[in-house]
Amino acid sequence: MAISKSVSKSPKLRARRAAASPWVVTADSAIHGRGVYARTFIPAGTKIIEYTGERITKAESARREILRARRQQRGGDGCVYIFELNRRYDVDGRNRGNPARLINHSCEPNCRSDIIRGRIWILAIDDIPPGTELTFDYGYTYAESLNHRCRCGAPSCAGYIVDANHRWRVRRRLALSEARRAAVGAATA
C-alpha cells in the first residue's frame, strides 16, 4: 500500500519519522494498525533499519509467547515482536524505541530481513518509492501460521502469515476445508 506525499503529512495519519532511520516514517496502515513507510526513495539493497530490542534466551522467548497468547485471548495486543536471532537467542522488539517492529508482513514483500554480524537488519529487495509501506515475509512455519491470519491483500496472499515455501500447504488445507463444507452442505440440502 502506498501513501502520497500530501497524505503522509496529514495529522490524521500521525506520521512520525522513525528516529532509528532517515529512510522511514511510521503511520497508520491498512494492513495492520500501524506501519512503516518510505520517507524518501530507497534503492534496492539498502540497509533500511535495524530491528532492535532486548536479547533473550529461547526459554524466555517461549515464556513471553505464552504471555502474549494469554493477552490476545483476553482481547489485548496479540502482536508478535519476538524475532529469531540465532539458535540460542531471540530479540524482543516490543519496546517503543524500535519502529522496525511496526513493519508488517506481506506475501509479496518489498523488504527482507538479514542477520549481519549479530544484528537484525531490514533491507530493500527492490527500489521503493516514497510513501510506499515497507513489508517483509515473517517466515512463520506452517504450524505457527494457523494462529495468524494475513491481511496483506496481495494477489498471491495465502490467507495466513506463512513462509513462502509453505503457502501451498495452507492453500491445500483451505481448499480441502472448503470441499468438506460444500459436501456437508450438499448432503444436508
Secondary structure, DSSP 8 states (H G I E B T S, - for coil): -B--HHHHT-GGGT-EE-TT-TTEEEEE-SSSSEEEEESS-B-TT-EEEEE--EEEEHHHHHHHHHHHHHHHHTTS-----EEE-SSSEEEE--STT-GGGG-EE-SS-SEEEEEETTEEEEEESS-B-TTBB-EE-----HHHHTT-B-----TT--SB---GGGHHHHHHHHHHHHHHHHHHHHHH-
